Every structure is written in C-alpha cells, then in structure tokens.
Amino acid sequence: MHSDGPHAVVFPAAAAPVFARGPGTSTSPAVSTDLPGASFFNGCTTISPGTSIPLHVHNCEEAILILEGAPTFVVEDEERVLAAGDVTWCPADAPHCFRNHGDTPVRIFWTYLSPTPTRTIVATGQTFPIGSADDYAKRPR
C-alpha cells in the first residue's frame, strides 16, 4: 500500500529503451526526471570493444559501477584499468572518460546526483542535458 505521493518503481531490463550514443556505445536510462519525485538520474551504458566515450565533464557528481569488462578510466591526467565491481566517483567539472581496449563489451551503471545533469564535451565545449536528443540518438535502437 502506498500514498498518493512517490512510490517504488521497478525498471525491467528487458523493457528498457536503448539509445545510441555514438559509434559503439549505447545507453539505457532508468531513474530520471520522468519519474515524479526523483532527485537523481541513472542508467546503464555499454561500450563496445575498441570504442570509447569522449572526455567530458558534468554539472554534478557522478558515481559509476563497472558491471562487466575492464575499461580504462581516464580522469584528468590519470588512467587506470578497472574491473567488474569497481566504483568511480567524479566531482562536478572533473574531466573523465572510459575507453574499452578489451575484446568484450564494457557495461557501466552510472548515477548523476542531480535530476537535471548536463554533459560538456571537452574537445568541442558543447553542453547538453543528459537524456536529450543531443545526448542520445533521436530514436531508440
């Protein structure tokens, strides 16, 4: 039984939309501002072998759990190879990215500690809201 306010929700993985994020990367959002009362934004991203996510910053903190694979985590001037179960934390405005130099896909579970996170690509200076058409392809794949 629940009140008329926010209540628990289950996001079945099989029903999650998958959005292309660029060559070799895709994202499935979970909790977002589409859910009334949500105070954060999270989901999963898959990075195919030989691909990477460009160096970027966010307007908020981000925590990332490595679900599968062994990505190279780049933060500012440091690089570190991670394993499944490792967790990263980036403060707002910390340049970071993930690279997949392995032979298997990398899957990460990310959480932005804001209901309205943005991403700024370091190379171009372009800033856009996470989950917007500029962030994902215009249609699920």
C-alpha positions in Angstrom: 0.0 0.0 0.0 1.3 3.5 -0.8 0.1 7.1 -0.5 -0.7 9.4 -3.4 3.0 10.6 -3.3 6.0 9.0 -4.9 6.2 5.2 -4.7 8.6 2.4 -5.5 9.1 1.5 -9.2 10.7 -1.5 -10.9 12.5 -0.9 -14.2 12.7 -4.3 -16.0 15.9 -4.6 -18.0 14.1 -6.4 -20.9 11.8 -3.4 -21.3 14.4 -0.6 -21.1 14.8 1.6 -24.1 18.3 1.5 -25.7 19.6 4.7 -27.2 22.7 5.0 -29.5 25.2 7.4 -28.0 27.7 7.3 -30.9 29.7 4.6 -32.6 29.9 1.6 -30.4 28.1 3.0 -27.4 24.5 2.7 -26.2 22.6 3.8 -23.1 19.5 2.7 -21.2 18.3 5.3 -18.8 16.4 4.2 -15.7 15.5 6.7 -13.0 15.2 10.2 -14.4 13.1 13.4 -14.2 10.4 11.4 -16.0 9.7 9.8 -12.6 7.9 12.2 -10.2 9.9 12.9 -7.1 13.2 11.6 -8.5 16.2 13.5 -7.2 18.9 11.8 -9.3 19.3 10.3 -12.8 20.8 6.8 -13.5 21.1 4.1 -16.1 23.5 1.7 -17.9 25.9 2.3 -20.8 27.5 -0.4 -23.0 30.9 0.4 -24.7 31.8 -1.9 -27.5 35.4 -3.2 -27.8 37.7 -0.7 -29.5 35.4 2.3 -28.7 35.3 5.0 -26.0 33.2 7.8 -24.6 34.8 11.2 -25.3 36.4 13.2 -22.5 33.7 15.2 -20.8 32.5 16.9 -17.6 29.2 17.2 -15.8 27.5 19.9 -13.8 27.1 17.4 -10.8 28.7 14.5 -9.1 28.7 11.1 -10.9 29.2 7.6 -9.4 29.8 4.7 -11.8 29.8 0.9 -11.0 31.6 -1.3 -13.5 29.2 -4.2 -14.3 31.2 -6.0 -17.0 34.5 -5.7 -18.7 37.8 -3.9 -17.9 37.6 -0.3 -19.1 40.3 2.2 -18.9 39.1 5.1 -16.7 40.6 8.4 -17.6 40.2 11.3 -15.1 42.0 14.5 -15.6 45.6 13.3 -16.3 45.3 9.8 -14.8 44.5 6.5 -16.5 43.5 3.3 -14.6 42.3 -0.1 -15.8 39.2 -1.1 -13.8 37.4 -4.4 -13.3 33.8 -5.5 -12.7 32.7 -4.4 -9.2 35.0 -1.3 -9.1 33.3 2.0 -8.5 34.4 5.5 -9.5 33.3 8.9 -8.3 33.8 12.2 -10.1 33.0 15.6 -8.7 31.3 18.1 -10.8 33.6 19.5 -13.6 36.2 16.7 -13.4 37.2 15.8 -17.0 36.8 12.0 -17.4 36.0 9.2 -19.9 36.0 5.5 -20.4 37.9 3.5 -23.1 37.4 -0.1 -24.0 40.7 -1.6 -25.2 39.4 -5.1 -24.5 37.8 -7.8 -26.6 34.5 -7.8 -24.7 31.8 -5.1 -24.1 32.1 -2.9 -21.1 28.9 -2.2 -19.1 28.7 0.6 -16.6 25.9 1.7 -14.2 26.0 5.4 -13.7 24.2 7.7 -11.3 24.2 11.5 -11.5 23.5 13.2 -8.2 21.1 15.7 -9.9 17.8 15.3 -11.6 19.0 17.7 -14.4 22.6 16.6 -15.2 24.4 18.0 -18.2 27.4 16.8 -20.2 30.0 19.1 -21.8 32.4 17.5 -24.3 35.9 18.8 -23.6 37.1 18.8 -27.2 34.1 20.9 -28.5 32.8 22.8 -25.5 29.3 21.6 -26.5 27.0 21.2 -23.4 23.6 19.4 -23.5 21.2 17.9 -21.0 21.7 14.2 -20.2 18.9 12.3 -22.0 18.2 15.0 -24.5 18.2 14.4 -28.3 21.7 15.8 -28.4 22.8 13.2 -25.9 21.1 10.2 -27.4 20.1 9.4 -30.9 16.7 10.7 -31.7 15.1 7.2 -31.6 15.8 4.0 -29.6 17.7 1.3 -31.4 
